């Protein structure tokens, strides 16, 4: 060797901590230096195993993986506020998708009997321990299946992935109280058992048992005063606008969801909460829909798809009335989708699971994005909001949006 020259870095490592910054802001400013520190190799590998396990499970059952648009002229498929952008080429506003649901159902209409997609969705809403504006979701649609079929599928797939990824059906998960206190030394934990079969609870009947009384007609706007009185009597806060959907959802969130520590299916949601789900074949006023809760958190959402274009238009009209009452999360009207239904959607089951939340649960972490686990390796600079405990943030799950 004749010559050796050290090539310095262009950027200097930070050597001080600005007093005007929070720790989280400081970490995000110098994010390129510490992805390894914030996301251990073990947690990144676990997330990859979860995605691989879901993909393998579906492909082994002849599902075809597809990609659908992220930008579109309408936001649909879930009750959530979208991110809006503008196309200079088209001279019109476009929306980042809040769910791939309507696109995937149109593929089923077109003859693809089993399709799935794993990808990002975007919702311009609140941030807390289990909610992020950008997150990863898996949705699949199966022709000639109903919500009973999907419950069995969810049970087998999720319990199998839990066993493959962690080596056991049972995991230790921090209690919400220890997460709120920010305990670092031996936080209190609860054992979550993914051993099938999972518990199944009819949602309205369970709520009535918790209340000790019968509910009014939860789908009728005439019941809003009675539902509001129930909330006030039990100290359940519900901000305006007061709609049937929002009031019932708050009651369920207060009484029923905390009961679901081990994996629990809550099923047969009222029609007002489920504008895209098929009416129950036997019971009036409810739909063939279920949600899977684990550790009190929603993990999956699925239903027998509404395939009657006339009923779908009526449901969208009811959602528009809620919008007029001020509910910004009510599902918008989608004439293009209703027209597609007129070509014929076979009996179909649709299923969605939040992958970030599943990774969080199997990792034994109380937040989607904390030091040691980031469901997204590189994230927006608002981590100091993300660490707010989930119990202190109002959850907004007023419709049948996938997780």
Beta strands, then each sheet from edge to edge (+ up, - down):
strand 1: 64-65
strand 2: 71-72
strand 3: 84-87
strand 4: 92-96
strand 5: 114-122
strand 6: 134-143
strand 7: 170-174
strand 8: 189-193
strand 9: 199-202
strand 10: 264-267
strand 11: 289-294
strand 12: 297-304
strand 13: 348-354
strand 14: 369-370
strand 15: 373-374
sheet 1: 1+ 5+ 6- 13+ 12- 11+ 10- 9-
sheet 2: 2+ 4- 3+
sheet 3: 7+ 8-
sheet 4: 14+ 15-
end
